Amino acid sequence: MPITSWPVEERPRERLLARGAQALSDAELLAIFLRTGCRGMTAVDLARQLLHEYGSLRALFRADQQRFCRSPGLGAAKYAQLQAVLEMGRRHLWETLRHDVALTSPDDSRDYLVSLLRDRPHEVFACLFLDNRHRVLAFEEMFRGTINGASVHPREVVKQALAINAAAVILVHNHPSGVAEPSQADQSLTRVLRDALALVEIRVLDHLIVGDGEVVSFAQRGLL
């Protein structure tokens, strides 16, 4: 039975408009994105099949183009549409972060940094550069590495901070393993960067490690 034949209160789009997106299941939200199903399947049926195939929305969103397009009812146009939606979400978080509001806690920057780094297959070391009122000036990916780590050069971090005229920095990197616990090497690097930046009167406010579903803050752990 096509969705248009369902009772109005059961149709995903009408339910979203009446009750808000948070009231819908993952399959219903995905069905709205898909808009149409395929032969013998409604959009909701197709959404449920895709969630069963991939295991979760996140796994579907992480799929590369080749795998994504192999799934029934999907293709290059849907892949492009999905990437645009995900990027708009990231840019929305960035605009919220940059809205001339001083960062007062690790939570202020957590959502944006997680959206950027959580699903990277390799380690990325980045910096959030702030002015003297702790407002965001720029976000820069400084170094990339393998699944096991990235080589970080303190001189380059100091150079970029000076170029941007930053007064403070929040360091961040991801752990592709998903485990956010800081290693001894992470703690040693943090001390080196803190001391190097202090020589030019730039403060390190925090170092965040992004794992799978969790973020560890050095400031909250008392490691700075």
Phi and psi restraints in degrees (value plus and minus 20) as a CYANA .aco file:
   2 PRO   PHI     -85.1   -45.1
   2 PRO   PSI     134.4   174.4
   3 ILE   PHI     -80.2   -40.2
   3 ILE   PSI     -52.2   -12.2
   4 THR   PHI     -83.1   -43.1
   4 THR   PSI     -37.5     2.5
   5 SER   PHI    -110.8   -70.8
   5 SER   PSI     -27.3    12.7
   6 TRP   PHI     -92.6   -52.6
   6 TRP   PSI     137.2   177.2
   7 PRO   PHI     -76.8   -36.8
   7 PRO   PSI     121.5   161.5
   8 VAL   PHI     -73.7   -33.7
   8 VAL   PSI     -60.4   -20.4
   9 GLU   PHI     -90.8   -50.8
   9 GLU   PSI     -28.8    11.2
  10 GLU   PHI    -123.0   -83.0
  10 GLU   PSI     -28.1    11.9
  11 ARG   PHI     -97.1   -57.1
  11 ARG   PSI     111.2   151.2
  12 PRO   PHI     -74.4   -34.4
  12 PRO   PSI     -66.4   -26.4
  13 ARG   PHI     -85.1   -45.1
  13 ARG   PSI     -63.0   -23.0
  14 GLU   PHI     -87.5   -47.5
  14 GLU   PSI     -57.1   -17.1
  15 ARG   PHI     -84.7   -44.7
  15 ARG   PSI     -60.5   -20.5
  16 LEU   PHI     -81.1   -41.1
  16 LEU   PSI     -66.1   -26.1
  17 LEU   PHI     -85.7   -45.7
  17 LEU   PSI     -52.2   -12.2
  18 ALA   PHI    -104.8   -64.8
  18 ALA   PSI     -56.3   -16.3
  19 ARG   PHI    -139.2   -99.2
  19 ARG   PSI     -29.5    10.5
  20 GLY   PHI      76.3   116.3
  20 GLY   PSI     134.6   174.6
  21 ALA   PHI     -82.3   -42.3
  21 ALA   PSI     -50.6   -10.6
  22 GLN   PHI     -85.8   -45.8
  22 GLN   PSI     -37.0     3.0
  23 ALA   PHI    -102.5   -62.5
  23 ALA   PSI     -30.2     9.8
  24 LEU   PHI    -112.9   -72.9
  24 LEU   PSI     132.0   172.0
  25 SER   PHI     -96.9   -56.9
  25 SER   PSI     148.7   188.7
  26 ASP   PHI     -77.6   -37.6
  26 ASP   PSI     -62.3   -22.3
  27 ALA   PHI     -84.4   -44.4
  27 ALA   PSI     -59.4   -19.4
  28 GLU   PHI     -88.0   -48.0
  28 GLU   PSI     -61.2   -21.2
  29 LEU   PHI     -83.5   -43.5
  29 LEU   PSI     -63.5   -23.5
  30 LEU   PHI     -84.1   -44.1
  30 LEU   PSI     -56.9   -16.9
  31 ALA   PHI     -82.6   -42.6
  31 ALA   PSI     -58.1   -18.1
  32 ILE   PHI     -84.8   -44.8
  32 ILE   PSI     -59.6   -19.6
  33 PHE   PHI     -84.2   -44.2
  33 PHE   PSI     -63.2   -23.2
  34 LEU   PHI     -88.7   -48.7
  34 LEU   PSI     -55.2   -15.2
  35 ARG   PHI      52.4    92.4
  35 ARG   PSI     -64.6   -24.6
  36 THR   PHI    -150.7  -110.7
  36 THR   PSI     137.3   177.3
  37 GLY   PHI    -115.0   -75.0
  37 GLY   PSI    -169.0  -129.0
  38 CYS   PHI    -157.3  -117.3
  38 CYS   PSI    -194.9  -154.9
  39 ARG   PHI     -73.3   -33.3
  39 ARG   PSI     102.6   142.6
  40 GLY   PHI      57.9    97.9
  40 GLY   PSI     -16.3    23.7
  41 MET   PHI    -155.4  -115.4
  41 MET   PSI     114.8   154.8
  42 THR   PHI     -95.8   -55.8
  42 THR   PSI     152.0   192.0
  43 ALA   PHI     -82.1   -42.1
  43 ALA   PSI     -55.5   -15.5
  44 VAL   PHI     -88.6   -48.6
  44 VAL   PSI     -62.2   -22.2
  45 ASP   PHI     -79.5   -39.5
  45 ASP   PSI     -65.7   -25.7
  46 LEU   PHI     -82.9   -42.9
  46 LEU   PSI     -62.1   -22.1
  47 ALA   PHI     -80.7   -40.7
  47 ALA   PSI     -62.7   -22.7
  48 ARG   PHI     -84.0   -44.0
  48 ARG   PSI     -59.9   -19.9
  49 GLN   PHI     -84.9   -44.9
  49 GLN   PSI     -61.3   -21.3
  50 LEU   PHI     -84.9   -44.9
  50 LEU   PSI     -61.2   -21.2
  51 LEU   PHI     -85.8   -45.8
  51 LEU   PSI     -55.9   -15.9
  52 HIS   PHI     -87.3   -47.3
  52 HIS   PSI     -61.1   -21.1
  53 GLU   PHI     -85.1   -45.1
  53 GLU   PSI     -64.6   -24.6
  54 TYR   PHI    -111.5   -71.5
  54 TYR   PSI     -45.1    -5.1
  55 GLY   PHI      78.1   118.1
  55 GLY   PSI     -45.5    -5.5
  56 SER   PHI    -189.6  -149.6
  56 SER   PSI     143.6   183.6
  57 LEU   PHI     -81.0   -41.0
  57 LEU   PSI     -61.8   -21.8
  58 ARG   PHI     -80.6   -40.6
  58 ARG   PSI     -63.0   -23.0
  59 ALA   PHI     -84.2   -44.2
  59 ALA   PSI     -58.2   -18.2
  60 LEU   PHI     -83.7   -43.7
  60 LEU   PSI     -63.4   -23.4
  61 PHE   PHI     -86.9   -46.9
  61 PHE   PSI     -47.3    -7.3
  62 ARG   PHI    -102.8   -62.8
  62 ARG   PSI     -33.1     6.9
  63 ALA   PHI     -81.4   -41.4
  63 ALA   PSI     120.1   160.1
  64 ASP   PHI     -94.7   -54.7
  64 ASP   PSI     150.5   190.5
  65 GLN   PHI     -80.4   -40.4
  65 GLN   PSI     -60.4   -20.4
  66 GLN   PHI     -82.2   -42.2
  66 GLN   PSI     -68.1   -28.1
  67 ARG   PHI     -88.5   -48.5
  67 ARG   PSI     -63.3   -23.3
  68 PHE   PHI     -75.2   -35.2
  68 PHE   PSI     -65.4   -25.4
  69 CYS   PHI     -95.2   -55.2
  69 CYS   PSI     -32.9     7.1
  70 ARG   PHI     -96.5   -56.5
  70 ARG   PSI     -40.3    -0.3
  71 SER   PHI     -94.9   -54.9
  71 SER   PSI     122.6   162.6
  72 PRO   PHI     -81.7   -41.7
  72 PRO   PSI     119.1   159.1
  73 GLY   PHI      62.7   102.7
  73 GLY   PSI     -21.8    18.2
  74 LEU   PHI    -134.2   -94.2
  74 LEU   PSI     152.2   192.2
  75 GLY   PHI     159.9   199.9
  75 GLY   PSI    -191.5  -151.5
  76 ALA   PHI     -82.1   -42.1
  76 ALA   PSI     -58.4   -18.4
  77 ALA   PHI     -85.2   -45.2
  77 ALA   PSI     -63.0   -23.0
  78 LYS   PHI     -87.4   -47.4
  78 LYS   PSI     -56.6   -16.6
  79 TYR   PHI     -83.1   -43.1
  79 TYR   PSI     -65.0   -25.0
  80 ALA   PHI     -82.6   -42.6
  80 ALA   PSI     -60.8   -20.8
  81 GLN   PHI     -82.7   -42.7
  81 GLN   PSI     -63.8   -23.8
  82 LEU   PHI     -83.6   -43.6
  82 LEU   PSI     -64.7   -24.7
  83 GLN   PHI     -82.0   -42.0
  83 GLN   PSI     -56.2   -16.2
  84 ALA   PHI     -85.6   -45.6
  84 ALA   PSI     -62.1   -22.1
  85 VAL   PHI     -82.8   -42.8
  85 VAL   PSI     -65.4   -25.4
  86 LEU   PHI     -83.5   -43.5
  86 LEU   PSI     -60.8   -20.8
  87 GLU   PHI     -88.3   -48.3
  87 GLU   PSI     -57.0   -17.0
  88 MET   PHI     -82.1   -42.1
  88 MET   PSI     -58.2   -18.2
  89 GLY   PHI     -82.1   -42.1
  89 GLY   PSI     -63.7   -23.7
  90 ARG   PHI     -84.2   -44.2
  90 ARG   PSI     -61.0   -21.0
  91 ARG   PHI     -89.5   -49.5
  91 ARG   PSI     -52.2   -12.2
  92 HIS   PHI     -82.0   -42.0
  92 HIS   PSI     -65.0   -25.0
  93 LEU   PHI     -82.5   -42.5
  93 LEU   PSI     -60.6   -20.6
  94 TRP   PHI     -84.0   -44.0
  94 TRP   PSI     -63.1   -23.1
  95 GLU   PHI     -84.2   -44.2
  95 GLU   PSI     -57.6   -17.6
  96 THR   PHI     -83.5   -43.5
  96 THR   PSI     -60.4   -20.4
  97 LEU   PHI     -87.3   -47.3
  97 LEU   PSI     -53.7   -13.7
  98 ARG   PHI    -113.9   -73.9
  98 ARG   PSI      -8.1    31.9
  99 HIS   PHI    -101.8   -61.8
  99 HIS   PSI      27.3    67.3
 100 ASP   PHI      34.8    74.8
 100 ASP   PSI      10.1    50.1
 101 VAL   PHI    -133.5   -93.5
 101 VAL   PSI     111.2   151.2
 102 ALA   PHI     -88.2   -48.2
 102 ALA   PSI     119.0   159.0
 103 LEU   PHI     -97.0   -57.0
 103 LEU   PSI     108.1   148.1
 104 THR   PHI    -134.7   -94.7
 104 THR   PSI     -30.2     9.8
 105 SER   PHI    -177.2  -137.2
 105 SER   PSI     142.7   182.7
 106 PRO   PHI     -78.3   -38.3
 106 PRO   PSI     -46.6    -6.6
 107 ASP   PHI     -84.5   -44.5
 107 ASP   PSI     -47.0    -7.0
 108 ASP   PHI     -82.3   -42.3
 108 ASP   PSI     -55.1   -15.1
 109 SER   PHI    -125.1   -85.1
 109 SER   PSI     -27.7    12.3
 110 ARG   PHI     -79.2   -39.2
 110 ARG   PSI     -69.3   -29.3
 111 ASP   PHI     -81.5   -41.5
 111 ASP   PSI     -63.3   -23.3
 112 TYR   PHI     -85.1   -45.1
 112 TYR   PSI     -66.0   -26.0
 113 LEU   PHI     -86.5   -46.5
 113 LEU   PSI     -58.6   -18.6
 114 VAL   PHI     -82.5   -42.5
 114 VAL   PSI     -63.1   -23.1
 115 SER   PHI     -82.2   -42.2
 115 SER   PSI     -49.8    -9.8
 116 LEU   PHI    -104.0   -64.0
 116 LEU   PSI     -57.5   -17.5
 117 LEU   PHI    -132.1   -92.1
 117 LEU   PSI     -38.5     1.5
 118 ARG   PHI     -80.8   -40.8
 118 ARG   PSI     -57.7   -17.7
 119 ASP   PHI    -121.0   -81.0
 119 ASP   PSI      -7.2    32.8
 120 ARG   PHI     -89.8   -49.8
 120 ARG   PSI     115.5   155.5
 121 PRO   PHI     -97.5   -57.5
 121 PRO   PSI     -31.6     8.4
 122 HIS   PHI    -148.7  -108.7
 122 HIS   PSI     144.9   184.9
 123 GLU   PHI     -98.3   -58.3
 123 GLU   PSI     116.1   156.1
 124 VAL   PHI    -145.9  -105.9
 124 VAL   PSI     111.3   151.3
 125 PHE   PHI    -129.4   -89.4
 125 PHE   PSI     107.7   147.7
 126 ALA   PHI    -157.7  -117.7
 126 ALA   PSI     148.6   188.6
 127 CYS   PHI    -154.3  -114.3
 127 CYS   PSI     118.5   158.5
 128 LEU   PHI    -124.1   -84.1
 128 LEU   PSI      90.6   130.6
 129 PHE   PHI    -112.2   -72.2
 129 PHE   PSI     113.3   153.3
 130 LEU   PHI    -144.1  -104.1
 130 LEU   PSI     136.7   176.7
 131 ASP   PHI    -106.9   -66.9
 131 ASP   PSI    -191.3  -151.3
 132 ASN   PHI     -94.0   -54.0
 132 ASN   PSI     -26.0    14.0
 133 ARG   PHI    -126.9   -86.9
 133 ARG   PSI      -7.4    32.6
 134 HIS   PHI      44.2    84.2
 134 HIS   PSI      11.2    51.2
 135 ARG   PHI    -112.7   -72.7
 135 ARG   PSI     127.9   167.9
 136 VAL   PHI     -93.5   -53.5
 136 VAL   PSI     107.4   147.4
 137 LEU   PHI    -116.1   -76.1
 137 LEU   PSI     -62.8   -22.8
 138 ALA   PHI    -186.3  -146.3
 138 ALA   PSI     136.9   176.9
 139 PHE   PHI    -139.7   -99.7
 139 PHE   PSI     106.7   146.7
 140 GLU   PHI    -150.5  -110.5
 140 GLU   PSI     107.5   147.5
 141 GLU   PHI    -100.9   -60.9
 141 GLU   PSI      94.7   134.7
 142 MET   PHI    -112.0   -72.0
 142 MET   PSI     -62.5   -22.5
 143 PHE   PHI    -163.6  -123.6
 143 PHE   PSI     126.0   166.0
 144 ARG   PHI    -144.9  -104.9
 144 ARG   PSI     130.3   170.3
 145 GLY   PHI    -159.9  -119.9
 145 GLY   PSI    -175.4  -135.4
 146 THR   PHI    -113.2   -73.2
 146 THR   PSI    -190.9  -150.9
 147 ILE   PHI     -85.4   -45.4
 147 ILE   PSI     -39.7     0.3
 148 ASN   PHI    -116.9   -76.9
 148 ASN   PSI     -33.1     6.9
 149 GLY   PHI     140.5   180.5
 149 GLY   PSI     148.1   188.1
 150 ALA   PHI    -146.8  -106.8
 150 ALA   PSI     121.4   161.4
 151 SER   PHI    -101.4   -61.4
 151 SER   PSI     103.1   143.1
 152 VAL   PHI    -131.1   -91.1
 152 VAL   PSI     110.4   150.4
 153 HIS   PHI    -131.0   -91.0
 153 HIS   PSI      86.5   126.5
 154 PRO   PHI     -73.5   -33.5
 154 PRO   PSI     -56.7   -16.7
 155 ARG   PHI     -78.1   -38.1
 155 ARG   PSI     -59.5   -19.5
 156 GLU   PHI     -89.8   -49.8
 156 GLU   PSI     -55.0   -15.0
 157 VAL   PHI     -85.6   -45.6
 157 VAL   PSI     -65.1   -25.1
 158 VAL   PHI     -82.8   -42.8
 158 VAL   PSI     -64.0   -24.0
 159 LYS   PHI     -79.0   -39.0
 159 LYS   PSI     -65.0   -25.0
 160 GLN   PHI     -89.5   -49.5
 160 GLN   PSI     -58.6   -18.6
 161 ALA   PHI     -81.8   -41.8
 161 ALA   PSI     -60.7   -20.7
 162 LEU   PHI     -88.1   -48.1
 162 LEU   PSI     -59.8   -19.8
 163 ALA   PHI     -82.4   -42.4
 163 ALA   PSI     -56.4   -16.4
 164 ILE   PHI    -104.5   -64.5
 164 ILE   PSI     -30.6     9.4
 165 ASN   PHI      44.4    84.4
 165 ASN   PSI      23.1    63.1
 166 ALA   PHI     -98.6   -58.6
 166 ALA   PSI     129.5   169.5
 167 ALA   PHI    -125.9   -85.9
 167 ALA   PSI     -36.9     3.1
 168 ALA   PHI    -173.1  -133.1
 168 ALA   PSI     140.7   180.7
 169 VAL   PHI    -160.4  -120.4
 169 VAL   PSI     120.6   160.6
 170 ILE   PHI    -131.1   -91.1
 170 ILE   PSI      98.8   138.8
 171 LEU   PHI    -104.9   -64.9
 171 LEU   PSI     128.5   168.5
 172 VAL   PHI    -173.5  -133.5
 172 VAL   PSI     120.6   160.6
 173 HIS   PHI    -170.1  -130.1
 173 HIS   PSI     140.8   180.8
 174 ASN   PHI    -124.5   -84.5
 174 ASN   PSI     138.2   178.2
 175 HIS   PHI    -134.7   -94.7
 175 HIS   PSI      82.8   122.8
 176 PRO   PHI     -77.1   -37.1
 176 PRO   PSI     -41.9    -1.9
 177 SER   PHI     -85.0   -45.0
 177 SER   PSI     -39.6     0.4
 178 GLY   PHI      73.3   113.3
 178 GLY   PSI     -34.2     5.8
 179 VAL   PHI    -112.0   -72.0
 179 VAL   PSI      97.8   137.8
 180 ALA   PHI    -107.9   -67.9
 180 ALA   PSI     -22.7    17.3
 181 GLU   PHI     -78.6   -38.6
 181 GLU   PSI     110.7   150.7
 182 PRO   PHI     -90.2   -50.2
 182 PRO   PSI     116.3   156.3
 183 SER   PHI    -106.2   -66.2
 183 SER   PSI     152.0   192.0
 184 GLN   PHI     -81.3   -41.3
 184 GLN   PSI     -57.3   -17.3
 185 ALA   PHI     -84.3   -44.3
 185 ALA   PSI     -58.6   -18.6
 186 ASP   PHI     -82.4   -42.4
 186 ASP   PSI     -62.9   -22.9
 187 GLN   PHI     -88.6   -48.6
 187 GLN   PSI     -60.0   -20.0
 188 SER   PHI     -84.5   -44.5
 188 SER   PSI     -64.2   -24.2
 189 LEU   PHI     -81.2   -41.2
 189 LEU   PSI     -61.1   -21.1
 190 THR   PHI     -79.9   -39.9
 190 THR   PSI     -63.2   -23.2
 191 ARG   PHI     -84.5   -44.5
 191 ARG   PSI     -61.6   -21.6
 192 VAL   PHI     -82.0   -42.0
 192 VAL   PSI     -66.8   -26.8
 193 LEU   PHI     -86.6   -46.6
 193 LEU   PSI     -60.5   -20.5
 194 ARG   PHI     -79.1   -39.1
 194 ARG   PSI     -65.6   -25.6
 195 ASP   PHI     -90.1   -50.1
 195 ASP   PSI     -58.2   -18.2
 196 ALA   PHI     -85.6   -45.6
 196 ALA   PSI     -63.0   -23.0
 197 LEU   PHI     -91.7   -51.7
 197 LEU   PSI     -51.1   -11.1
 198 ALA   PHI     -83.8   -43.8
 198 ALA   PSI     -48.8    -8.8
 199 LEU   PHI     -83.1   -43.1
 199 LEU   PSI     -45.6    -5.6
 200 VAL   PHI    -131.6   -91.6
 200 VAL   PSI       3.1    43.1
 201 GLU   PHI      40.9    80.9
 201 GLU   PSI      21.0    61.0
 202 ILE   PHI    -137.0   -97.0
 202 ILE   PSI     106.9   146.9
 203 ARG   PHI    -110.5   -70.5
 203 ARG   PSI     121.1   161.1
 204 VAL   PHI    -114.1   -74.1
 204 VAL   PSI      91.5   131.5
 205 LEU   PHI    -101.7   -61.7
 205 LEU   PSI     -51.2   -11.2
 206 ASP   PHI    -187.6  -147.6
 206 ASP   PSI     143.1   183.1
 207 HIS   PHI    -151.8  -111.8
 207 HIS   PSI      97.6   137.6
 208 LEU   PHI    -125.2   -85.2
 208 LEU   PSI     115.5   155.5
 209 ILE   PHI    -132.6   -92.6
 209 ILE   PSI     102.1   142.1
 210 VAL   PHI    -116.8   -76.8
 210 VAL   PSI      99.7   139.7
 211 GLY   PHI    -130.4   -90.4
 211 GLY   PSI    -173.2  -133.2
 212 ASP   PHI    -116.6   -76.6
 212 ASP   PSI      76.2   116.2
 213 GLY   PHI      68.4   108.4
 213 GLY   PSI     -19.4    20.6
 214 GLU   PHI    -166.1  -126.1
 214 GLU   PSI     134.6   174.6
 215 VAL   PHI    -151.4  -111.4
 215 VAL   PSI     109.5   149.5
 216 VAL   PHI    -122.0   -82.0
 216 VAL   PSI     109.2   149.2
 217 SER   PHI    -123.8   -83.8
 217 SER   PSI     101.6   141.6
 218 PHE   PHI     -82.7   -42.7
 218 PHE   PSI     -56.4   -16.4
 219 ALA   PHI     -83.8   -43.8
 219 ALA   PSI     -63.7   -23.7
 220 GLN   PHI     -89.1   -49.1
 220 GLN   PSI     -47.4    -7.4
 221 ARG   PHI    -104.4   -64.4
 221 ARG   PSI     -27.1    12.9
 222 GLY   PHI      53.5    93.5
 222 GLY   PSI      10.8    50.8
 223 LEU   PHI    -120.3   -80.3
 223 LEU   PSI     -16.1    23.9
